[in-house]
């Protein structure tokens, strides 16, 4: 085996994978070398790779303790392994374990009292490994280990975590249903042309009155405040905070203390601008931002004058939020201020990679000076994050008050935009230049590059998984359920090297067991059900491992069929899953039946060949026919004289029968996308496209108050409630 291949495997770059059609695909040497270079290794020869591998191995043995240990909560005894140079073994050992609760454990001992587990010679240096016993009654949580060997001191994080996530069975509601909304798409008389948190509160109230258990949402992560034209919720600047464009500025407390703002909002000119935004067919994000930003700035000034300067109770709430969110919030808001500054100077500048070099380093003297000189602007962005958190938290409380077992069901995107705040602030853990995506599959046979920057799993472990923990914790903060997008990324991620297309990527291994333990810990702390979006190319063994962790799988009708195209029985769906007809990346059921998605793929030239296009078109005819057979077998629909050939129109009765079929499954949670609740035919997003299709731009055709009052939606909800 070549040294380049050895180095790649040491860093988790896998040599091959099986695609969705079962074919083994091998990573090329070109891909391997390009990914290694993106990870920071200057590899031009086998010797370069050999030297780099030795340095990595040496680093592992020299650091004594691992940066983090994951301890199984159910383990009967606790042990961790550490390494030392062989000539250290005559030293005395003292360890101190500080639990998160404040409890302390410590002990002194010698190497003769320990079991040696391994020895190794690396680059002429001899090392040994030993087992260290630790208390087995540690509480769940994050603890610090301090190890002293003679005069040397080493530290590590110990994470004691359960095996299983918080489950729906613990909420005493096993057959739940809800509606899934693209928040921006909500229509109301009072919003500014896109949905906001007050609209979400209204939807929560209406859905709870129908007996819904949950409101599913698109990712609410922050985008780029100074560039509202960047709209994809799956390409955020950070995964730990909120999109402040969802703030309802008319519901902010400071508005009651500022007559000028109230007068502005009530003015004929302002109302006309709002009406124009409301009347537009597609969402005008830039127009909405241009209306909201000046109001938020005035609200902030009122907050400063009447609260911050007076150290009021409201100011203390704000300060508590800033303290709790700590460095991550501070970095985000410095980034937002810097982005705004440089984008104002030159509107072709998008993100930190185009800034002057001194500002590309978040720890530079120039960045610190900018933050100090623009403290007010940085605090303004913190204020906006606080308002968003308050308003979303208010909706979560409303859901509880209304008796919704799950309440808000939020979505954690798979990664961050490479030009955004999180990558800028944590450059040491991101692989700049590479991309995250997926190989060719049924959704896109050319593969996909999602434009997201991957996290280096090796570097993430060095940080004791802290960025991952923060993302989970902040997303579970107001959630009763959390969907983890592309959950296979916990086991492996498909990386695309700089300059290569999505068909030429390679999978990189991630520490699945450790990440699942952390998810389970945060899930139980927040009483948050976890749903893993497990569509696409499934890694071997993933399903069983995720099921053992009590993570709900994600079952979408279109993919729940056998090799012969027949659909599985309702009774054969697992209990521990979320069931739905479609997702934001797929057609609605009526759009699917009509073949709208196939027409879009043809129009956008997303097929690799004409043969593949014809195969999918013919396959859809078979799928329609098989779905009708399944509905008949379940006693839900009589399929006589139903056209299944070219672009048939789906009747309301057939659509309701399909939703009833899914509602009748044993799945713990059944979700209805609002687009399907209203019988729409166009899908939210087409993967692999940007401007070519109106992704993330469509509004619902009717206002919130009427959602559950349409003849079709009333019948659909009644049918669902019959089975749920």
N, C-alpha and C positions, 0 to 999 in steps of 0.2 A: 504494500500500500504506500503510495507517495506521501511525502510529508504534507503537501497541500491538502490532500484528502484527509489525513489524520487531523490536521489543524481544523479543517472545516467540521469534521465530526465532533471534535472536542468542543467546538463552539455551537454545536447543535444543528449545523446545516446538513440536512438529510440527503443522501445520495440518490434517492428515488422515491416515487409515490405512485399509487394506483389512482387513475382518474375515475370520473363518475361512470365511465363505460367499462371499467375493469382493466384497462390497459396500463402496464407499468411504464412510467415516464422517468427517464434518468436526467439528473442535473448535469449540465455540461461543465467542462473545466473552465470555460469562459465565464459562466454564471457563478461558479464557486469563487473564482479569483476576484470577480467584480464585487461580490458580496463581502468577501474578506477585506477588500480595500475600503468598502463603505463602512465596515466595522472598525476601521482605524488601523489596519495592518497593511504595511507597505510590502506587498508580496510580489516579487519579480522572479523568484526562483524557488526551487525546492529547499535550498539552504535557508532562504529567508523564512520560509514556513517552519522549518525545523527549529530555527533559533527562536521564533515567536512562540512555538509550542513549549519549548523548554522554559522560557520566561514565565509563561502562564502556569505551568506545573510548579515551578519554583515559588511563584507568588502564593499559590494555594497552600503549599507546605510551610512556608515561612510565616503566614499570618496566624498560625496556631489555631485560633478559633475560626469557624465559619462566620460570616457576617450575620447569619440568621439560622436558627434551628426551629423547625416546626415539630412540636411535641403533640402527639395524639392524646387527646383528653381522656380517652378510654384506656390508655396504656396502664398496665399494672405497676410498671416500674419505669423510671426515667433515666436514660443514659444519653450522653452526647460524646462525640469523638473529637479529639483535638490532636494537633501535631506539634512536635518540638524538634529542634536539632538534637542529635544523639548525645552530644556532650552537655545537654541541659539536665539530664536525668538524675544528677546528684543534687539538684536544687529542691528547696521546699516549695510546696504548693499551698496557696490560700485562695479560696473562691468565695465570692459574695453574690448572692442572688437577690435582687430587689424586685419584688412583685409590684404590679401596677397598683395594687391596693395599699402598698406601703409595707407589707410584711417582708421581713428580711430572713434569709437563710445563709449560713456561712459555715465553712469548715476548713481545717488545716490538715494536710496529709503529705505523704512522700510518694515518690514514683513506685516504690516497692509495694505500695498498697493498691496499685492500679493494674489492670489487665492491658498488656500490650496487644494491639490488633494488627499492626502492619509496620513494615520498615521499607525505606526506599532511598536510593542514591540518585540524586538529580544534579547534574553538572558538577559532580565531584563532592557534593555535600550530602551527608547522611542524616536522615530524619526517621523519627518513630511516631506512631500513632497510639493513643491510649483512650480507654473508655473512662468517662467521669460520671459517677452516679449523682443524680440530682433528685430532689424531693419529688415524690409521685402524687402529692396532694395539692399541686399548684392550681390556682384558680384560672379560669379561662381568661385569656388576655395577652398583653404584651409586656414582657418582663426583661430586665437587664441583668446580664451576667458579667461580673468583673473577675477576671482570672489573673492571679499574680504568680509568676514562676521566678523565684529569686528576685532580681531587680526589674524584671520585665513585666509589663502590664498589658493585658489584652481584654477587649470587650466584645460582647455580642448581644443580639436580641433573641430572646426565647419567646416564641408564639405558641401558646397552649390553645389548641383549637379543637372543636368537635368534628365528628365525621360527617354529620348531616346538617343540612340547612333547616331553617324554620319552615314548616310545611303547612299546607292548607288545612290538614287535619287538625292542626293546633288552633285554628280559628273556628272550629266546630261547624264549618260550612264546606261540605265536600262536593256539591254540584252547583257551582256558581256560574254566573254569566255577566257580561259587561259589554260596553261599547268602546271601540277604539277610534280615537279622533286625531286628526292632524290639527293641532291647536290653532295654527295660523289660519286655517281654512274656515273657522267658525264665523258665522255671519250674525250680526245683531244691529239693532237700530242705534246703539250707543257706542260701538267701537269705532276705531279710526280707519276701517278698511281692511283690518286683519284681526284675527282672534287674539284675545288677551286673557289675563288671569281672571278677570271678572266674568268673562264669557265662560271660562272653565268652571267657575263657581256655579254659574247658571246651569251649565250642562250637568254638573254633579247633582244639583238639586232635582232637575228633571229626570235624570236617569235613576236616581234613588227612588223617586216616586213610582217608577215603573218596576221596581224590585231589583235593579241591577246591583251587582256586588262590586263593580270596579269600573274605572274610567282609564282606558289605555291611551297613552300619548306618544307622540314622536319625541326624539331626544330634545330636551330643553336646554342643552348646553349653550354657553355663550359663543357667539360668532365674532364679528369684528365691528364694534360700534361705529367706527369712523368709515367703514365700508359696508353699508347695509345692502349693497348689491350682492354680497357673498351670502347665499341663502341656504345652502344645503345643511340640514341639521345633523348630518352624519360626517361633516367636515368642520368640527369645532376648533376654536382656538384653545379650549381647555375642556376637560370632561368633569371638572369638579365644581363648576358654578352654573349660572343661569343666563339665558338670553334676555337681556334687559329690555328688548323691544316688546316683550310680552307684558310689561308693566302697564297697568291701567292708571294713567296719570291723574285721572279724575277721582280715583279712590285713595290717593295719598293723603295722609293726615294734614300735611302742611298746606294743602289747598284751602283748608278752612281758615288759615291764618293770613291768607294773602288775597285781598280783594282784587288786586290787579290781575292775578292769574285767572280768577273766577270770571272777571269781566272779559278777559281775552277769549276764554273758551266759549263764553256766551255771545260773543260778537257775531254779527252777520257774516263778516269776512271769514272768520275761523270756521263757522258752521258750513259755509260754502265749500271750503277746502276739504272738510271732513266728508261732505256729501259727494264730492268729486271722487275721493278715494273709495268710498263705499260703492259707487256706481261703476267703477272699473271692473271689467270682466275678470282680470287677473290681479293678484295682489301687487301693489306698488310699494315694495319694501322701502325704497329710498324716500318716497313721498311720506310714508308713515313716520319714518325716522326724522325727517325734516320738520314734521309737526310736533313730535314728542320731545325731541332733544331740547329745544329752547324752554319748554315748560319744565322739564326735569331740572334744568340749570337754575331756573327761578325758584323751584321748590327747594333745591339744595341751599340756595342763599337764604331762604326763609328758615330752613332747618339750622343753618349755622348761626343766624342771628338770634333765634328764639330758643334754641335747644343746646347746640354745641357750646356756644359762648356762655350759656347759663348753667351748664352741667346738669341739665334736667334729667328726669327719669327716662324720657325718650332717648336722650343722648347716651345714657348709660346702656340702654339696649343696643344702640348702634355700636358703642365701644366694645361691648361684650361680644357682639357678632364678629367684629374685626379681630378681637383677641382669639376667639375660637378658631377662626379661619386662618389666622396667623400668616406665615410667610407666603403660602400659596396665593392668598387673596392679594397681598401686597405686591407680589410679582405680577399677577394678572393686571392689576390696575396701573402699575408703572408701565407695563407693556402697552396697555390701551392708550395711555397718555403719550407715550413715545410714538406709537403707530399714528395717532391723530396728528402729532407734531410734524412728522416727516411726510405723511400723506397730504397735509395741508400745504407744505412747501412744494411738493411735487406729486400730483395725483396719479402718477404712474408707478409710485412706490407702494408695493404691497408686501408688508411683512419685514421681519428683522434681517433677512438675508440681503436686503437691498439698502439697509441703513449704513451709515459710516461705520467702519470696522470697530471703533471704540465702543459703539453702542450695541454691537452684536454680542458682547460679553455682559451678561446681567450683573456681574460682580465688579465691573470696571469702575474706576473713579468717576468717569464721565456719567455713567448711569446713576451712580449715587448722587452726584451733584445735580443731575436733571431732576431726580425724584425730590430732592430738597427744594430746588428752585420752583418746582411745579407741584408743590405739596397740595395746594388747593384742588388742582385738577385730579390728582391721584385720589384724593379723598372724595371728590365728586363721583368717580367711578366706583369707589367702595360703597358710597351711599346708594347708588343705583343697584348694586348687587344686593345690598341689604333690603331695599324695597322689594326686589324680585323675590327674595327669600321669604320675606314677610307675607307677601301676597300668595305665593304658592303654599306656604305653611298654613295660611288661613283656609285655603281650599281643602287641604288635608284634614284640618280640624272639622270643617263642615261635613266632609264625607263620614267622619266618625260619628258626628252628631246625628247624621241621617241614618246611621246603622249599617253603612256599607261595610261588609266584612273585610274587603281588601282596600277599598278606597282608590287612591291613585296608583296606577301601574305605569311606572316610568321606564325609560329606555336608555341603556348605557351604550354609547357608540363604541365601535371597535378600536378607534384610535383618534389621533389629532392631526389637524392640518400642519404640515411641516413648516409653514411660515407663521405659525401662531405662538401664543404666549407660553404654553406648556413646553413645547419643544425648545423655545428660546431659553426658558428658565432652567430646564433640565437637560441641557445638551449632552451631558455625560452619560445619559442612559438611552438617548435616541440615536438611531442609525441614519444620520442625515444623508439625503440623496437617494436612499432606497425607498421603495414604496410597499405598502400592504395591499393585497388584492386577493384574487382567487383564479385558479386555472380555468380553462374552458369547461363549461358545464351546461346544464339545460337552460339556464337563464341567459347566458351569453357565451356563445361557442367560440368567441375570440379571446375569452378570458377577460378579467377586469383588473385595472389598476385604480384603486379607490382614492389615490392622491393623498394618502395618509402616511405619516412617517412611523416606521416600526420602532418598538422598544427593544433594546438589546436585553434578552433574558439574563445573560451573564451579569450585566451592569445592574439590572433591577435587583438581583439577589444581593449584590454588594451594598445596596441601599436598604436592605432588609424589607424589601417590597413596599416601602413607605408610600411612593406615589400611587401604587395600586390600591393600597388600603384607603388612602384619602379619597380616591375616586369612588370607591364602593361606599364609603361612609357618607360622603356628601350627596350621593345619588339616592341612598336609602333614607336620608334625613326626613323626607316627607312622603316616602313611598310605602305602600302596603305590599307592593310587588315590584320587582325589578327584572326587566328583560335584558339579558346580556347579548348584545348583537354579535353574530358570528362566534358563538361560544367555543367552536373548535379551536379558536385562537388561544385558548387556555392550554391546549395540548401541542399545537403547532400552528405556525402562521406562514402563509405563502408570501414570500418576499420577492420583489422584482428589483433587479439590480439597476443602477443608474444607466440610462441609455438603452435599456432593453424593453421589449414589449411584454405583455402579460402572459404570453404563451411560453416565455423563456425563464420563468421564475423557478424557485426552489423552496421547499418547506424547511422551516427552522423550528426545532423542538423547543417547547416551553415546559416548565416544571408543573405539570397538571395537578399532581397530588397536593403540592404545597399551595397552589393558587385556590384549589377547591376547599382546602381547610380554612384558608383566610376568608373566602366567601361565606362559608358556613358560620364562622365566628361572627362576622359582621351582620349576617342575616339574622342570627339569633339575638344579637344585641339590639337590632332595630325591629325585631318581629316582622321581617320582610321576606315574603315568598320570592324565590329566585326561579326565573324561567330562562332556559338556555335556548337561544335561537340556533337550532342544529340542522339547518338546511344546507344542501350542497354535498361536497365530497367528504364523506364521513371517515375519520381515522379509525382504524381497527381498534376495537375495545372501548371506544369512547362512550358508547351508549350505556354499557354496564357500569362503568365508573361513575358517570354522571347520575345514573339512577340510584346507585348506592349512596350518593351524597344527597339524595332527596331533592335534586334539582328537577323542576318540571321540564319535560321535553316540549318541543314546539311542533305541533302537528297541523299541517296545511293540507286541505283537501286534495289539491292538485297532485300531490306527491304520495298520497296514501293509497297506492295500488300495488298489485303484484306484478311479477315479470310478464305475465300474459295480458297486462293492462286492466285486469278486473280490479275493482275497488274493494278494499277490505271491509268486512262487516262492521257495523257500528259497535257491536259488542266486543270486537277484537281490538279496539283502541285501548291503550293503557289508562289506568286511573290517574297516574301521576303525570299528567300532561295538560297543556293548554291547547285547545282546538280552535281553529278558525278556517274560514273558507279561503282567505287570501291575506296578503301583506301589502305594504306600501310599494314594494318592488314588483308586484304581480298584478294582473288584471282583476277587476271586480268579477263576480260570478257571471253577471250578464255580459261584461266585456269579453270574458274568457269564452263563453258559449258562442258569441258572435265572431270570435277570432280576431278581436281588435288588436291584441298584443302581437299576433302574427303579422298583421298588416303593418303595424308600426315597425317591427323588425325588418320587414321587407323594404319599407320606405326609407329607413335609416341605414340600410345596407349592413345589418348586424349579422347576417348569415355568412359563414365562411365559403359556402358553395350553394349553387342552385339545387343540387341534390339534397342538401340538408334542409333547405326551405320547403321543398316538396314533401320530404319525409315528415317534417313537423306538421304541415297542413293535413296530410293524410292521417297522421297520428291523432290529430285533434278529432277527426270524425270518429275514430275508434274510441277515443276517450269519452266523447259525448254518449256514444251508444252504450259503453260499459257503465257509465254513471247512471243512465236510465235503468239498466238492468239491476243495479244495486238498489236504487230507489224502489223499484217494483218488488224486489225480494224482501225489502224491509216493510212493505205495505204502505209506502208513503206516497206513491204516485203511479198512475196508470199511463204508460208510455205510448199508447196507440196513436198512430198518425203524427208522431213528433218528428220533425225534420232535423236530421243530424248532419246534413251535408254542408254545403257552402254558406257560411255567414247566416245561420238561422237566428231568428229573434226569440229570445227566451221569455216565456210568459211569467207573470207574477207568481202563479200557482207553482210552477216548476222551481222558481228561485226559492220560494218559501219551503218547498219540500226538501230542497238541498240543505237549507239552513236547519230545518227540523231534524234531518238525518244527523248532522253534526251535533246539534243540541242533545240528541238522544244517546250519544256516546258516553262512556263512563268517565271521560276526561274531567279533571277537577275544575277546570275553568274553560268556558266557551266565550269567545269574543266575536262581536259583530262590528266590522269596520263601518263607520258612518256612511261611507260611499255605498256600501251594500245595503245598509238600512234604508237608503233612499232610492235604491235601484239604479244607480248610476252605471255608466259603461266605460268611462275613462279612468285609467289608473293614475296613481299619485306620482310615480317616478319610474323611469325606464333606466335600469342599470347600464352604465357605459355611455350615457349621454349627458349633456349639460344644456346648452342653449337649443339643441335640436328638438327638444320636447319640453313642454311647460312644466318641468319638474318643480315641485314645492310651490307652485304658483296658483293653483286652482282654488277657488272658493266653493263652498257648498252652495247649491242653488237656492236654498231657502234659509230663513232665519231660525235661530235656536228655538224660539218658542214653538215653532211648528214641527220640529223634528219628529216628535212622537204622535203627531196629530194627522199625519198623512194616511190615507186609506191603506196603502201598502205597508208602511212602517207599523201601523197599528196591528195589522194581521200578522206581520212577521214577529213582533214582540209577543203577541198572544201565543203564537205557535211555540216560540222558544220557552216561554214560561210554563207551557204545558209539560215540557220535558225537563225543565230545570226547577 
